[in-house]
Amino acid sequence: MKTTVRSSIYDFPQYYDILFGAEWKAELRFLKACFRKFTTRKVKSVFEPACGTGRLLVKLARAGWQVGGNDLNPRAVAWCNKELAAIGKRSRVVLADMTKFKVERKFDAAFNLISTVRELRSDTALKSHLKCMAKALEPGGIYLMGLHLTPTGAKPFSSEVWKASKGNIKIHSRLVQRSLDLKKRNEVLDMTWNIQVGGEKIRIVDELNYRTWTASQMKKAIKSVKAFESVATFDFNCDIKSPIEVDEKTQDVIFVLRRK
């Protein structure tokens, strides 16, 4: 018998880390390469807004970087802090809104790679987030911001599937577009996780409510925050040797924003 739970996927950090952690080596390699190539300072500290479980943040801490972060989900924050404590790190992430936060000390670099900024429901909210990030970074530091764009020159993705496993845990995830309203700039997606833990089966169902961004809309929003300059763009393959030009067909992008 399968148990169905309707809840936020972020309330299940143990499964989230397994599902989205498969490509961590490539992502970590990409982050390190960007730190070397695009900052004008040596990177000793790294910050992740809306860090969730901190799956990459913990690995950076293990590798010797000072880290910090924030998130709105208490379970995710607790999980991340537990993981940091398990490797003997005093660094902590805190419960905070990514559009209105302050840091005790500035960081050399920052990242958020998985479209979290699309959860911000207005241009004003994104601008507030970028202003907070600018204040959190030292001059010459960088912020890597990744998101799915809505293409106007190509057919957008309408579904995605992931599979992952660890030990006796197997996860099959399906993300399906329920609705898309470009006039209101709103996209609603249904996320379903089918999980098997030994002989037990669990289904977690969540609704993701996102703001849409075309390439031109996002470029305009970034330019409106004068503290940043966009110095490079990449796709979600996270290959430092393969930068991309963002146009109206682009769907996955990571903007490298450098603090002036």
MARFIVEX-215798 format. One line per field, with one value per residue (C-alpha): residue number from 1; x, y, z. Coordinates in steps of 0.1 Angstrom, whole numbers, plus 2048, in hexadecimal, padded with zeros to 3 digits. Layout:
num: c(NUM, ...)
px: c(X, ...)
py: c(Y, ...)
pz: c(Z, ...)
***
This chain:
num: c(1, 2, 3, 4, 5, 6, 7, 8, 9, 10, 11, 12, 13, 14, 15, 16, 17, 18, 19, 20, 21, 22, 23, 24, 25, 26, 27, 28, 29, 30, 31, 32, 33, 34, 35, 36, 37, 38, 39, 40, 41, 42, 43, 44, 45, 46, 47, 48, 49, 50, 51, 52, 53, 54, 55, 56, 57, 58, 59, 60, 61, 62, 63, 64, 65, 66, 67, 68, 69, 70, 71, 72, 73, 74, 75, 76, 77, 78, 79, 80, 81, 82, 83, 84, 85, 86, 87, 88, 89, 90, 91, 92, 93, 94, 95, 96, 97, 98, 99, 100, 101, 102, 103, 104, 105, 106, 107, 108, 109, 110, 111, 112, 113, 114, 115, 116, 117, 118, 119, 120, 121, 122, 123, 124, 125, 126, 127, 128, 129, 130, 131, 132, 133, 134, 135, 136, 137, 138, 139, 140, 141, 142, 143, 144, 145, 146, 147, 148, 149, 150, 151, 152, 153, 154, 155, 156, 157, 158, 159, 160, 161, 162, 163, 164, 165, 166, 167, 168, 169, 170, 171, 172, 173, 174, 175, 176, 177, 178, 179, 180, 181, 182, 183, 184, 185, 186, 187, 188, 189, 190, 191, 192, 193, 194, 195, 196, 197, 198, 199, 200, 201, 202, 203, 204, 205, 206, 207, 208, 209, 210, 211, 212, 213, 214, 215, 216, 217, 218, 219, 220, 221, 222, 223, 224, 225, 226, 227, 228, 229, 230, 231, 232, 233, 234, 235, 236, 237, 238, 239, 240, 241, 242, 243, 244, 245, 246, 247, 248, 249, 250, 251, 252, 253, 254, 255, 256, 257, 258, 259, 260)
px: c(800, 80D, 809, 802, 80D, 805, 820, 83E, 85B, 871, 862, 874, 899, 8A4, 894, 89C, 8C1, 8C0, 8AC, 8BE, 8E1, 8EA, 8FD, 90F, 932, 92C, 91B, 936, 951, 93E, 93B, 960, 969, 953, 962, 984, 97B, 962, 96A, 984, 98B, 995, 976, 977, 952, 932, 90D, 8EE, 8CD, 8AE, 8C7, 8AE, 8C1, 8E2, 8ED, 909, 90F, 918, 931, 941, 944, 954, 96D, 978, 963, 951, 92C, 90B, 8E7, 8C2, 8A1, 87C, 876, 87E, 883, 89C, 8AF, 8B1, 8BC, 8D8, 8E4, 8E4, 8FA, 912, 915, 91B, 93B, 946, 93E, 931, 923, 8FD, 8E0, 8C3, 89E, 899, 888, 89F, 88F, 896, 8B4, 8D5, 8F6, 90D, 92B, 92F, 937, 94F, 936, 913, 8FD, 8D9, 8D8, 8B5, 89B, 892, 890, 871, 85E, 861, 83F, 848, 864, 866, 86D, 889, 898, 896, 8A8, 8C4, 8C9, 8CC, 8E5, 8F9, 8FB, 906, 923, 945, 94F, 95C, 948, 92F, 90C, 902, 8DD, 8CD, 8A9, 892, 889, 869, 874, 861, 874, 871, 858, 85C, 862, 841, 84E, 86D, 876, 891, 89B, 8B3, 8BB, 8D0, 8D2, 8AF, 89F, 893, 883, 871, 868, 851, 84C, 82E, 822, 7FE, 7F9, 80C, 7FF, 818, 802, 801, 825, 81B, 823, 815, 826, 81D, 83A, 835, 84F, 849, 860, 868, 879, 87F, 85B, 84A, 83D, 836, 829, 82F, 81C, 824, 819, 833, 828, 842, 846, 84F, 86E, 877, 89B, 895, 881, 89D, 8B8, 8A5, 89F, 8C5, 8CE, 8B7, 8CE, 8EC, 902, 905, 913, 90C, 92D, 924, 908, 906, 8EC, 8E4, 8FF, 916, 933, 94C, 95A, 938, 929, 909, 8F9, 8D6, 8BB, 895, 89A, 8AE, 89D, 8B7, 8D0, 8E8, 8F1, 913, 90E, 92C, 92A, 937)
py: c(800, 823, 840, 862, 882, 8A5, 8BB, 8D1, 8BC, 8D2, 8C1, 8A1, 8AA, 886, 87F, 8A1, 89B, 87A, 885, 8A6, 89B, 884, 89E, 8AE, 8A7, 8BA, 8D6, 8D9, 8D9, 8F4, 90A, 907, 910, 92E, 93A, 938, 948, 963, 972, 98D, 980, 95F, 94C, 941, 944, 93A, 942, 931, 943, 92C, 910, 8F5, 8D6, 8E6, 8C8, 8DB, 8F3, 8D6, 8C8, 8EA, 8EC, 8CA, 8D6, 8F2, 910, 925, 923, 933, 933, 938, 928, 92C, 907, 8FE, 8D9, 8E0, 8F8, 8DF, 8C4, 8DA, 8E5, 8C0, 8B7, 8D3, 8C9, 8A5, 8B0, 8C6, 8E8, 905, 916, 919, 920, 935, 938, 956, 964, 967, 989, 99A, 98D, 99A, 987, 98D, 98D, 98F, 971, 96D, 959, 94C, 935, 928, 911, 902, 91C, 926, 94B, 941, 93D, 962, 96F, 991, 9A5, 9BA, 99B, 98F, 9B2, 9B1, 990, 99C, 9BB, 9A4, 98F, 9AD, 9B8, 995, 993, 9A3, 9B8, 9A1, 984, 971, 964, 946, 947, 92A, 928, 91A, 935, 935, 935, 94A, 93C, 917, 8FE, 8FE, 8DE, 8D1, 8B4, 8A6, 885, 87C, 85B, 856, 83C, 838, 818, 80A, 82B, 82F, 84F, 857, 87B, 88A, 8B0, 8B9, 8DB, 8E0, 903, 91F, 943, 95A, 979, 974, 965, 947, 922, 907, 8E5, 8C4, 8B2, 88D, 878, 852, 845, 821, 81B, 7F6, 7E8, 809, 81F, 844, 85E, 883, 89C, 8C1, 8E0, 8F8, 91B, 92E, 950, 94E, 960, 964, 96B, 990, 994, 985, 999, 9B9, 9AF, 9A8, 9C9, 9DC, 9D3, 9E8, 9D7, 9B8, 9B2, 993, 984, 961, 949, 923, 908, 8ED, 8D6, 8EB, 8E9, 906, 901, 906, 928, 930, 94F, 954, 95A, 955, 92F, 92B, 916, 90E, 928, 931, 955, 95E, 980, 993, 9AC, 9CE)
pz: c(800, 7F7, 80F, 7FE, 80E, 801, 80E, 805, 7F6, 80D, 82B, 822, 821, 823, 801, 7F2, 7F7, 7E6, 7C9, 7C1, 7CD, 7B0, 79C, 7BA, 7AE, 78D, 79F, 7B9, 79E, 78C, 7AB, 7B2, 78E, 78F, 7B0, 7A0, 77E, 785, 7A8, 7AD, 7D0, 7E0, 7EA, 80E, 817, 804, 80A, 7FD, 7FF, 801, 808, 810, 81C, 814, 7FF, 7EE, 80B, 822, 808, 804, 82A, 82B, 811, 827, 81D, 837, 82F, 837, 82B, 831, 829, 832, 839, 85E, 856, 83A, 850, 86D, 855, 846, 869, 874, 856, 85D, 881, 877, 865, 882, 872, 886, 868, 86A, 853, 860, 85B, 845, 826, 807, 7FF, 820, 833, 840, 847, 864, 84D, 828, 812, 7F4, 7DF, 7DE, 7CA, 7C5, 7A7, 7A6, 79D, 7C1, 7B5, 7A1, 7C1, 7C5, 7B8, 7AB, 79A, 7BA, 7CF, 7B8, 7B9, 7DF, 7DF, 7C8, 7DE, 7FC, 7EA, 7E0, 804, 80E, 7F6, 7F7, 7D9, 7BD, 7CB, 7B5, 7B8, 7A2, 79C, 789, 77C, 761, 748, 734, 70F, 6F6, 6D8, 6E0, 6F0, 715, 729, 737, 74C, 75B, 76C, 784, 795, 7B2, 7CC, 7EB, 800, 802, 7F7, 7D3, 7C7, 7A6, 7A1, 787, 781, 76A, 760, 76A, 75C, 74D, 74B, 73A, 73F, 765, 764, 777, 773, 789, 78A, 79B, 7AB, 7B4, 7C6, 7C7, 7E2, 7EC, 80D, 80F, 80D, 816, 7FA, 7FE, 7E6, 7EC, 7D8, 7D7, 7C3, 7B7, 7AF, 79B, 78A, 766, 758, 734, 72B, 725, 745, 75A, 749, 750, 774, 779, 769, 780, 79E, 798, 7B2, 79B, 778, 764, 75A, 74D, 747, 746, 742, 75C, 74F, 765, 74D, 753, 730, 71F, 727, 714, 704, 713, 6FA, 6F7, 6F1, 712, 72D, 747, 751, 76D, 76E, 77D, 78E, 79B, 7B7, 7AC)
***
